[in-house]
């Protein structure tokens, strides 16, 4: 049994088919009816991942991540495909080259879908909570270890 919020169903379909993903992500961010009050609360000990949907075949997961001000991800790449954007707040993404040299820093606001980048560090540099929506091509069992390749 894999219940899904109706606002995320078209996004899950796009992820399953690997088609029109950015467009459906943009729609899910523009009207985030799936966003629940607890998604805005966050964890003072670090960014907090909420699993919103798990594909029954283990092809992908949809998660919301809550970032309190000044919370930062590790510098990382991905073992699997990934797409993300911002539902609320402002997200800062530092992009790095394969040699880990800094490439550029991008800011995304509510409704924005992030560029595809291979190695990055994501953070909330704003004074308000941030909620981002992420899809990863990984099964739920591998969610904690199967996504990120951590550097340094
Ligand atoms: Fe990432």
Backbone and ligand atoms as CSV (ligand in chain L), in Angstrom:
chain,resi,resn,atom,element,x,y,z
A,1,UNK,N,N,0.869,-1.204,0.000
A,1,UNK,CA,C,0.000,0.000,0.000
A,1,UNK,C,C,0.890,1.233,0.000
A,2,UNK,N,N,0.734,2.037,-1.019
A,2,UNK,CA,C,1.533,3.250,-1.133
A,2,UNK,C,C,0.637,4.455,-1.381
A,3,UNK,N,N,0.047,5.017,-0.303
A,3,UNK,CA,C,-0.812,6.178,-0.526
A,3,UNK,C,C,0.014,7.364,-1.012
A,4,UNK,N,N,-0.597,8.200,-1.804
A,4,UNK,CA,C,0.100,9.394,-2.295
A,4,UNK,C,C,-0.856,10.579,-2.246
A,5,UNK,N,N,-0.347,11.745,-1.889
A,5,UNK,CA,C,-1.169,12.942,-1.952
A,5,UNK,C,C,-1.520,13.200,-3.416
A,6,UNK,N,N,-2.803,13.528,-3.699
A,6,UNK,CA,C,-3.192,13.733,-5.103
A,6,UNK,C,C,-2.331,14.785,-5.807
A,7,UNK,N,N,-1.844,15.771,-5.052
A,7,UNK,CA,C,-1.023,16.825,-5.658
A,7,UNK,C,C,0.326,16.304,-6.129
A,8,UNK,N,N,0.692,15.101,-5.676
A,8,UNK,CA,C,1.986,14.538,-6.079
A,8,UNK,C,C,1.845,13.421,-7.112
A,9,UNK,N,N,0.611,13.022,-7.389
A,9,UNK,CA,C,0.408,11.880,-8.285
A,9,UNK,C,C,0.982,12.121,-9.688
A,10,UNK,N,N,0.736,13.302,-10.301
A,10,UNK,CA,C,1.328,13.509,-11.639
A,10,UNK,C,C,2.858,13.505,-11.608
A,11,UNK,N,N,3.425,13.988,-10.505
A,11,UNK,CA,C,4.883,14.001,-10.363
A,11,UNK,C,C,5.420,12.568,-10.270
A,12,UNK,N,N,4.724,11.736,-9.508
A,12,UNK,CA,C,5.133,10.333,-9.382
A,12,UNK,C,C,5.052,9.624,-10.730
A,13,UNK,N,N,4.020,9.950,-11.499
A,13,UNK,CA,C,3.873,9.344,-12.826
A,13,UNK,C,C,5.048,9.747,-13.723
A,14,UNK,N,N,5.380,11.041,-13.671
A,14,UNK,CA,C,6.491,11.535,-14.491
A,14,UNK,C,C,7.813,10.892,-14.076
A,15,UNK,N,N,7.991,10.692,-12.768
A,15,UNK,CA,C,9.222,10.069,-12.285
A,15,UNK,C,C,9.282,8.611,-12.731
A,16,UNK,N,N,8.142,7.952,-12.704
A,16,UNK,CA,C,8.089,6.537,-13.108
A,16,UNK,C,C,8.463,6.401,-14.577
A,17,UNK,N,N,7.941,7.341,-15.381
A,17,UNK,CA,C,8.188,7.266,-16.834
A,17,UNK,C,C,9.457,7.994,-17.236
A,18,UNK,N,N,10.071,8.735,-16.283
A,18,UNK,CA,C,11.249,9.559,-16.565
A,18,UNK,C,C,10.973,10.484,-17.749
A,19,UNK,N,N,9.791,11.134,-17.681
A,19,UNK,CA,C,9.374,11.993,-18.774
A,19,UNK,C,C,8.597,13.176,-18.194
A,20,UNK,N,N,8.953,14.395,-18.597
A,20,UNK,CA,C,8.240,15.584,-18.145
A,20,UNK,C,C,8.434,15.869,-16.665
A,21,UNK,N,N,9.558,15.412,-16.120
A,21,UNK,CA,C,9.780,15.513,-14.676
A,21,UNK,C,C,9.890,16.974,-14.210
A,22,UNK,N,N,10.664,17.776,-14.917
A,22,UNK,CA,C,10.830,19.173,-14.521
A,22,UNK,C,C,9.495,19.920,-14.539
A,23,UNK,N,N,8.695,19.638,-15.555
A,23,UNK,CA,C,7.404,20.326,-15.680
A,23,UNK,C,C,6.480,19.957,-14.520
A,24,UNK,N,N,6.427,18.679,-14.185
A,24,UNK,CA,C,5.558,18.259,-13.076
A,24,UNK,C,C,6.116,18.722,-11.730
A,25,UNK,N,N,7.434,18.782,-11.627
A,25,UNK,CA,C,8.047,19.295,-10.397
A,25,UNK,C,C,7.671,20.768,-10.218
A,26,UNK,N,N,7.729,21.512,-11.312
A,26,UNK,CA,C,7.361,22.934,-11.256
A,26,UNK,C,C,5.913,23.098,-10.787
A,27,UNK,N,N,5.025,22.260,-11.295
A,27,UNK,CA,C,3.601,22.338,-10.903
A,27,UNK,C,C,3.427,21.983,-9.431
A,28,UNK,N,N,4.136,20.959,-8.969
A,28,UNK,CA,C,4.016,20.526,-7.567
A,28,UNK,C,C,4.553,21.593,-6.611
A,29,UNK,N,N,5.488,22.405,-7.094
A,29,UNK,CA,C,6.058,23.467,-6.269
A,29,UNK,C,C,5.195,24.727,-6.313
A,30,UNK,N,N,4.530,24.943,-7.443
A,30,UNK,CA,C,3.691,26.140,-7.603
A,30,UNK,C,C,2.442,26.047,-6.732
A,31,UNK,N,N,1.907,24.832,-6.572
A,31,UNK,CA,C,0.702,24.610,-5.764
A,31,UNK,C,C,1.013,23.502,-4.761
A,32,UNK,N,N,1.780,23.813,-3.703
A,32,UNK,CA,C,2.232,22.718,-2.815
A,32,UNK,C,C,1.160,22.287,-1.810
A,33,UNK,N,N,0.044,21.759,-2.335
A,33,UNK,CA,C,-1.046,21.281,-1.473
A,33,UNK,C,C,-0.578,20.108,-0.618
A,34,UNK,N,N,0.500,19.452,-1.021
A,34,UNK,CA,C,1.051,18.302,-0.296
A,34,UNK,C,C,1.785,18.716,0.973
A,35,UNK,N,N,2.131,20.017,1.062
A,35,UNK,CA,C,2.942,20.499,2.190
A,35,UNK,C,C,2.127,20.493,3.485
A,36,UNK,N,N,2.602,19.785,4.502
A,36,UNK,CA,C,1.895,19.715,5.778
A,36,UNK,C,C,2.600,20.609,6.799
A,37,UNK,N,N,1.866,21.016,7.858
A,37,UNK,CA,C,2.471,21.916,8.843
A,37,UNK,C,C,3.789,21.397,9.408
A,38,UNK,N,N,3.908,20.087,9.625
A,38,UNK,CA,C,5.149,19.552,10.216
A,38,UNK,C,C,6.350,19.704,9.279
A,39,UNK,N,N,6.084,19.886,7.998
A,39,UNK,CA,C,7.194,20.079,7.066
A,39,UNK,C,C,7.901,21.419,7.275
A,40,UNK,N,N,7.240,22.323,7.992
A,40,UNK,CA,C,7.851,23.630,8.249
A,40,UNK,C,C,8.597,23.667,9.578
A,41,UNK,N,N,8.516,22.596,10.362
A,41,UNK,CA,C,9.060,22.641,11.726
A,41,UNK,C,C,10.569,22.455,11.753
A,42,UNK,N,N,11.081,21.449,11.113
A,42,UNK,CA,C,12.525,21.244,11.064
A,42,UNK,C,C,13.099,20.657,12.335
A,43,UNK,N,N,14.380,20.335,12.279
A,43,UNK,CA,C,15.107,19.707,13.378
A,43,UNK,C,C,16.344,20.549,13.640
A,44,UNK,N,N,16.493,21.075,14.866
A,44,UNK,CA,C,17.653,21.929,15.156
A,44,UNK,C,C,18.986,21.207,14.960
A,45,UNK,N,N,18.980,19.871,14.949
A,45,UNK,CA,C,20.235,19.121,14.816
A,45,UNK,C,C,20.692,18.941,13.366
A,46,UNK,N,N,19.838,19.301,12.423
A,46,UNK,CA,C,20.259,19.138,11.030
A,46,UNK,C,C,19.048,19.098,10.119
A,47,UNK,N,N,19.286,19.240,8.828
A,47,UNK,CA,C,18.160,19.223,7.886
A,47,UNK,C,C,17.401,17.910,8.008
A,48,UNK,N,N,16.119,17.974,7.780
A,48,UNK,CA,C,15.238,16.849,8.101
A,48,UNK,C,C,14.526,16.365,6.843
A,49,UNK,N,N,14.610,15.076,6.601
A,49,UNK,CA,C,14.006,14.496,5.417
A,49,UNK,C,C,12.677,13.838,5.769
A,50,UNK,N,N,11.636,14.217,5.021
A,50,UNK,CA,C,10.315,13.600,5.195
A,50,UNK,C,C,10.012,12.803,3.930
A,51,UNK,N,N,9.756,11.518,4.081
A,51,UNK,CA,C,9.419,10.710,2.912
A,51,UNK,C,C,7.945,10.929,2.570
A,52,UNK,N,N,7.671,11.389,1.351
A,52,UNK,CA,C,6.299,11.668,0.921
A,52,UNK,C,C,5.713,10.529,0.096
A,53,UNK,N,N,6.581,9.845,-0.636
A,53,UNK,CA,C,6.091,8.740,-1.470
A,53,UNK,C,C,7.235,7.805,-1.818
A,54,UNK,N,N,6.913,6.528,-1.810
A,54,UNK,CA,C,7.878,5.486,-2.161
A,54,UNK,C,C,7.307,4.693,-3.330
A,55,UNK,N,N,8.034,4.623,-4.404
A,55,UNK,CA,C,7.577,3.824,-5.539
A,55,UNK,C,C,7.572,2.349,-5.145
A,56,UNK,N,N,6.457,1.634,-5.389
A,56,UNK,CA,C,6.357,0.234,-4.936
A,56,UNK,C,C,7.390,-0.685,-5.591
A,57,UNK,N,N,7.890,-0.323,-6.755
A,57,UNK,CA,C,8.917,-1.140,-7.423
A,57,UNK,C,C,10.332,-0.749,-7.019
A,58,UNK,N,N,10.450,0.253,-6.136
A,58,UNK,CA,C,11.782,0.668,-5.699
A,58,UNK,C,C,12.525,1.533,-6.704
A,59,UNK,N,N,11.780,2.134,-7.646
A,59,UNK,CA,C,12.447,2.944,-8.679
A,59,UNK,C,C,12.842,4.338,-8.184
A,60,UNK,N,N,12.054,4.922,-7.282
A,60,UNK,CA,C,12.335,6.288,-6.833
A,60,UNK,C,C,11.595,6.582,-5.524
A,61,UNK,N,N,12.002,7.673,-4.878
A,61,UNK,CA,C,11.287,8.186,-3.701
A,61,UNK,C,C,11.078,9.687,-3.903
A,62,UNK,N,N,10.006,10.196,-3.293
A,62,UNK,CA,C,9.764,11.642,-3.260
A,62,UNK,C,C,9.882,12.071,-1.799
A,63,UNK,N,N,10.708,13.060,-1.523
A,63,UNK,CA,C,10.896,13.515,-0.150
A,63,UNK,C,C,10.816,15.037,-0.087
A,64,UNK,N,N,10.362,15.532,1.055
A,64,UNK,CA,C,10.487,16.957,1.355
A,64,UNK,C,C,11.645,17.085,2.340
A,65,UNK,N,N,12.444,18.122,2.195
A,65,UNK,CA,C,13.515,18.348,3.163
A,65,UNK,C,C,13.316,19.726,3.789
A,66,UNK,N,N,13.333,19.746,5.125
A,66,UNK,CA,C,13.159,20.988,5.871
A,66,UNK,C,C,14.514,21.459,6.378
A,67,UNK,N,N,14.829,22.713,6.090
A,67,UNK,CA,C,16.119,23.303,6.456
A,67,UNK,C,C,15.849,24.523,7.318
A,68,UNK,N,N,16.331,24.513,8.533
A,68,UNK,CA,C,16.259,25.717,9.352
A,68,UNK,C,C,17.389,26.650,8.906
A,69,UNK,N,N,17.316,27.932,9.299
A,69,UNK,CA,C,18.366,28.872,8.896
A,69,UNK,C,C,19.753,28.347,9.254
A,70,UNK,N,N,20.673,28.497,8.342
A,70,UNK,CA,C,22.093,28.120,8.478
A,70,UNK,C,C,22.345,26.611,8.353
A,71,UNK,N,N,21.337,25.811,8.125
A,71,UNK,CA,C,21.589,24.377,7.943
A,71,UNK,C,C,22.135,24.111,6.540
A,72,UNK,N,N,23.103,23.196,6.471
A,72,UNK,CA,C,23.883,22.961,5.257
A,72,UNK,C,C,24.011,21.461,5.027
A,73,UNK,N,N,23.943,21.035,3.784
A,73,UNK,CA,C,24.214,19.627,3.459
A,73,UNK,C,C,25.717,19.419,3.387
A,74,UNK,N,N,26.177,18.169,3.410
A,74,UNK,CA,C,27.588,17.930,3.084
A,74,UNK,C,C,27.845,18.276,1.618
A,75,UNK,N,N,29.098,18.440,1.270
A,75,UNK,CA,C,29.493,18.524,-0.133
A,75,UNK,C,C,29.343,17.120,-0.711
A,76,UNK,N,N,28.511,16.974,-1.753
A,76,UNK,CA,C,28.211,15.617,-2.219
A,76,UNK,C,C,27.850,15.561,-3.704
A,77,UNK,N,N,28.010,14.388,-4.264
A,77,UNK,CA,C,27.452,14.051,-5.566
A,77,UNK,C,C,26.403,12.981,-5.358
A,78,UNK,N,N,25.875,12.423,-6.436
A,78,UNK,CA,C,24.797,11.452,-6.313
A,78,UNK,C,C,25.136,10.148,-7.020
A,79,UNK,N,N,24.809,9.043,-6.386
A,79,UNK,CA,C,24.947,7.739,-7.023
A,79,UNK,C,C,23.792,7.486,-7.989
A,80,UNK,N,N,22.719,8.234,-7.833
A,80,UNK,CA,C,21.472,7.964,-8.570
A,80,UNK,C,C,20.947,9.262,-9.173
A,81,UNK,N,N,19.953,9.191,-10.041
A,81,UNK,CA,C,19.403,10.437,-10.579
A,81,UNK,C,C,18.654,11.190,-9.489
A,82,UNK,N,N,18.600,12.500,-9.634
A,82,UNK,CA,C,17.943,13.328,-8.633
A,82,UNK,C,C,17.418,14.591,-9.279
A,83,UNK,N,N,16.316,15.103,-8.762
A,83,UNK,CA,C,15.755,16.380,-9.210
A,83,UNK,C,C,15.160,17.047,-7.985
A,84,UNK,N,N,15.274,18.378,-7.915
A,84,UNK,CA,C,14.707,19.041,-6.742
A,84,UNK,C,C,14.341,20.489,-7.046
A,85,UNK,N,N,13.542,21.057,-6.139
A,85,UNK,CA,C,13.140,22.450,-6.255
A,85,UNK,C,C,12.658,22.943,-4.907
A,86,UNK,N,N,12.206,24.184,-4.875
A,86,UNK,CA,C,11.858,24.847,-3.619
A,86,UNK,C,C,10.351,25.050,-3.517
A,87,UNK,N,N,9.780,24.621,-2.377
A,87,UNK,CA,C,8.361,24.855,-2.115
A,87,UNK,C,C,8.161,26.143,-1.321
A,88,UNK,N,N,9.016,26.362,-0.323
A,88,UNK,CA,C,8.926,27.563,0.524
A,88,UNK,C,C,10.318,27.990,0.939
A,89,UNK,N,N,10.572,29.283,0.978
A,89,UNK,CA,C,11.845,29.785,1.445
A,89,UNK,C,C,12.834,29.996,0.308
A,90,UNK,N,N,14.100,30.112,0.678
A,90,UNK,CA,C,15.143,30.356,-0.318
A,90,UNK,C,C,16.286,29.366,-0.118
A,91,UNK,N,N,16.692,28.730,-1.203
A,91,UNK,CA,C,17.728,27.700,-1.152
A,91,UNK,C,C,18.973,28.199,-1.889
A,92,UNK,N,N,20.125,27.948,-1.294
A,92,UNK,CA,C,21.394,28.278,-1.945
A,92,UNK,C,C,22.093,26.989,-2.332
A,93,UNK,N,N,22.493,26.901,-3.584
A,93,UNK,CA,C,23.225,25.730,-4.078
A,93,UNK,C,C,24.595,26.175,-4.578
A,94,UNK,N,N,25.640,25.621,-3.979
A,94,UNK,CA,C,26.996,25.832,-4.486
A,94,UNK,C,C,27.339,24.639,-5.366
A,95,UNK,N,N,27.713,24.917,-6.598
A,95,UNK,CA,C,28.052,23.847,-7.541
A,95,UNK,C,C,29.570,23.743,-7.679
A,96,UNK,N,N,30.047,22.499,-7.812
A,96,UNK,CA,C,31.484,22.229,-7.889
A,96,UNK,C,C,31.797,21.376,-9.107
A,97,UNK,N,N,33.022,21.511,-9.598
A,97,UNK,CA,C,33.482,20.672,-10.697
A,97,UNK,C,C,33.918,19.303,-10.199
A,98,UNK,N,N,34.265,18.424,-11.139
A,98,UNK,CA,C,34.685,17.063,-10.785
A,98,UNK,C,C,35.932,17.076,-9.905
A,99,UNK,N,N,36.756,18.133,-10.026
A,99,UNK,CA,C,37.955,18.266,-9.185
A,99,UNK,C,C,37.640,18.990,-7.871
A,100,UNK,N,N,36.344,19.183,-7.597
A,100,UNK,CA,C,35.839,19.846,-6.388
A,100,UNK,C,C,36.181,21.341,-6.333
A,101,UNK,N,N,36.529,21.932,-7.449
A,101,UNK,CA,C,36.723,23.386,-7.476
A,101,UNK,C,C,35.361,24.058,-7.595
A,102,UNK,N,N,35.165,25.185,-6.889
A,102,UNK,CA,C,33.869,25.871,-6.935
A,102,UNK,C,C,33.558,26.362,-8.350
A,103,UNK,N,N,32.329,26.148,-8.796
A,103,UNK,CA,C,31.904,26.590,-10.121
A,103,UNK,C,C,31.028,27.829,-10.019
A,104,UNK,N,N,29.910,27.687,-9.318
A,104,UNK,CA,C,29.033,28.846,-9.152
A,104,UNK,C,C,28.054,28.597,-8.012
A,105,UNK,N,N,27.461,29.686,-7.582
A,105,UNK,CA,C,26.455,29.621,-6.528
A,105,UNK,C,C,25.134,30.110,-7.103
A,106,UNK,N,N,24.070,29.320,-6.880
A,106,UNK,CA,C,22.756,29.652,-7.423
A,106,UNK,C,C,21.760,29.761,-6.279
A,107,UNK,N,N,20.882,30.755,-6.369
A,107,UNK,CA,C,19.806,30.871,-5.375
A,107,UNK,C,C,18.478,30.551,-6.036
A,108,UNK,N,N,17.690,29.767,-5.333
A,108,UNK,CA,C,16.368,29.409,-5.821
A,108,UNK,C,C,15.323,29.849,-4.813
A,109,UNK,N,N,14.228,30.420,-5.329
A,109,UNK,CA,C,13.109,30.811,-4.485
A,109,UNK,C,C,11.943,29.854,-4.649
A,110,UNK,N,N,10.866,30.101,-3.929
A,110,UNK,CA,C,9.687,29.237,-3.969
A,110,UNK,C,C,9.213,29.069,-5.407
A,111,UNK,N,N,8.996,27.832,-5.801
A,111,UNK,CA,C,8.508,27.533,-7.138
A,111,UNK,C,C,9.611,27.191,-8.127
A,112,UNK,N,N,10.860,27.457,-7.774
A,112,UNK,CA,C,11.963,27.206,-8.711
A,112,UNK,C,C,12.385,25.740,-8.718
A,113,UNK,N,N,12.672,25.234,-9.901
A,113,UNK,CA,C,13.278,23.910,-10.070
A,113,UNK,C,C,14.770,24.115,-10.250
A,114,UNK,N,N,15.582,23.346,-9.531
A,114,UNK,CA,C,17.034,23.511,-9.575
A,114,UNK,C,C,17.620,22.965,-10.876
A,115,UNK,N,N,18.745,23.547,-11.258
A,115,UNK,CA,C,19.513,23.036,-12.391
A,115,UNK,C,C,20.020,21.638,-12.051
A,116,UNK,N,N,20.345,20.851,-13.076
A,116,UNK,CA,C,21.019,19.572,-12.863
A,116,UNK,C,C,22.494,19.859,-12.597
A,117,UNK,N,N,23.021,19.362,-11.505
A,117,UNK,CA,C,24.445,19.558,-11.241
A,117,UNK,C,C,24.994,18.280,-10.638
A,118,UNK,N,N,26.272,18.015,-10.836
A,118,UNK,CA,C,26.788,16.707,-10.415
A,118,UNK,C,C,27.276,16.736,-8.965
A,119,UNK,N,N,28.006,17.779,-8.587
A,119,UNK,CA,C,28.518,17.860,-7.214
A,119,UNK,C,C,28.086,19.194,-6.630
A,120,UNK,N,N,27.482,19.137,-5.452
A,120,UNK,CA,C,26.973,20.384,-4.887
A,120,UNK,C,C,26.885,20.347,-3.362
A,121,UNK,N,N,26.667,21.545,-2.825
A,121,UNK,CA,C,26.382,21.692,-1.404
A,121,UNK,C,C,25.169,22.617,-1.327
A,122,UNK,N,N,24.163,22.179,-0.564
A,122,UNK,CA,C,22.887,22.886,-0.509
A,122,UNK,C,C,22.717,23.459,0.890
A,123,UNK,N,N,22.159,24.669,0.986
A,123,UNK,CA,C,22.016,25.274,2.303
A,123,UNK,C,C,20.859,26.260,2.343
A,124,UNK,N,N,20.482,26.593,3.559
A,124,UNK,CA,C,19.512,27.669,3.796
A,124,UNK,C,C,20.270,28.850,4.386
A,125,UNK,N,N,20.559,29.847,3.576
A,125,UNK,CA,C,21.282,31.044,4.027
A,125,UNK,C,C,20.327,32.169,4.376
A,126,UNK,N,N,19.042,31.867,4.427
A,126,UNK,CA,C,18.038,32.892,4.718
A,126,UNK,C,C,17.626,32.803,6.191
A,127,UNK,N,N,16.944,33.828,6.702
A,127,UNK,CA,C,16.525,33.786,8.107
A,127,UNK,C,C,15.251,32.977,8.351
A,128,UNK,N,N,14.641,32.414,7.306
A,128,UNK,CA,C,13.370,31.699,7.447
A,128,UNK,C,C,13.559,30.226,7.101
A,129,UNK,N,N,12.667,29.347,7.589
A,129,UNK,CA,C,12.754,27.938,7.218
A,129,UNK,C,C,12.609,27.757,5.699
A,130,UNK,N,N,13.176,26.684,5.235
A,130,UNK,CA,C,13.159,26.341,3.811
A,130,UNK,C,C,12.584,24.938,3.680
A,131,UNK,N,N,11.676,24.747,2.728
A,131,UNK,CA,C,11.183,23.402,2.420
A,131,UNK,C,C,11.442,23.130,0.945
A,132,UNK,N,N,12.222,22.089,0.680
A,132,UNK,CA,C,12.517,21.721,-0.698
A,132,UNK,C,C,11.925,20.348,-0.988
A,133,UNK,N,N,11.665,20.093,-2.267
A,133,UNK,CA,C,11.056,18.836,-2.702
A,133,UNK,C,C,12.064,18.112,-3.587
A,134,UNK,N,N,12.363,16.858,-3.238
A,134,UNK,CA,C,13.428,16.114,-3.927
A,134,UNK,C,C,12.926,14.771,-4.420
A,135,UNK,N,N,13.356,14.408,-5.593
A,135,UNK,CA,C,13.134,13.054,-6.095
A,135,UNK,C,C,14.488,12.400,-6.305
A,136,UNK,N,N,14.574,11.131,-5.898
A,136,UNK,CA,C,15.813,10.382,-6.073
A,136,UNK,C,C,15.490,9.028,-6.691
A,137,UNK,N,N,16.307,8.610,-7.620
A,137,UNK,CA,C,16.112,7.304,-8.248
A,137,UNK,C,C,16.677,6.198,-7.405
A,138,UNK,N,N,16.068,5.961,-6.262
A,138,UNK,CA,C,16.590,4.985,-5.305
A,138,UNK,C,C,15.411,4.345,-4.568
A,139,UNK,N,N,15.602,3.117,-4.106
A,139,UNK,CA,C,14.552,2.480,-3.323
A,139,UNK,C,C,14.587,3.003,-1.889
A,140,UNK,N,N,13.482,2.871,-1.184
A,140,UNK,CA,C,13.388,3.378,0.186
A,140,UNK,C,C,14.419,2.718,1.099
A,141,UNK,N,N,14.714,1.453,0.851
A,141,UNK,CA,C,15.675,0.730,1.702
A,141,UNK,C,C,17.067,1.350,1.612
A,142,UNK,N,N,17.354,1.964,0.471
A,142,UNK,CA,C,18.690,2.518,0.263
A,142,UNK,C,C,18.695,4.040,0.431
A,143,UNK,N,N,17.600,4.586,0.984
A,143,UNK,CA,C,17.441,6.040,1.045
A,143,UNK,C,C,18.570,6.726,1.818
A,144,UNK,N,N,18.976,6.145,2.946
A,144,UNK,CA,C,19.955,6.865,3.759
A,144,UNK,C,C,21.380,6.707,3.251
A,145,UNK,N,N,21.669,5.598,2.576
A,145,UNK,CA,C,23.059,5.374,2.147
A,145,UNK,C,C,23.233,5.395,0.647
A,146,UNK,N,N,22.133,5.256,-0.104
A,146,UNK,CA,C,22.256,5.035,-1.543
A,146,UNK,C,C,22.263,6.274,-2.407
A,147,UNK,N,N,22.058,7.465,-1.827
A,147,UNK,CA,C,21.916,8.656,-2.659
A,147,UNK,C,C,23.227,9.423,-2.777
A,148,UNK,N,N,23.750,9.828,-1.640
A,148,UNK,CA,C,24.844,10.803,-1.659
A,148,UNK,C,C,26.214,10.156,-1.643
A,149,UNK,N,N,27.095,10.693,-2.469
A,149,UNK,CA,C,28.512,10.390,-2.414
A,149,UNK,C,C,29.149,11.590,-1.723
A,150,UNK,N,N,29.610,11.401,-0.486
A,150,UNK,CA,C,30.088,12.526,0.319
A,150,UNK,C,C,31.576,12.766,0.062
A,151,UNK,N,N,31.941,14.027,-0.046
A,151,UNK,CA,C,33.349,14.403,-0.218
A,151,UNK,C,C,33.847,15.091,1.040
A,152,UNK,N,N,35.072,14.835,1.369
A,152,UNK,CA,C,35.726,15.550,2.468
A,152,UNK,C,C,35.031,15.361,3.770
L,1,LIG,FE,FE,22.142,16.576,-3.704
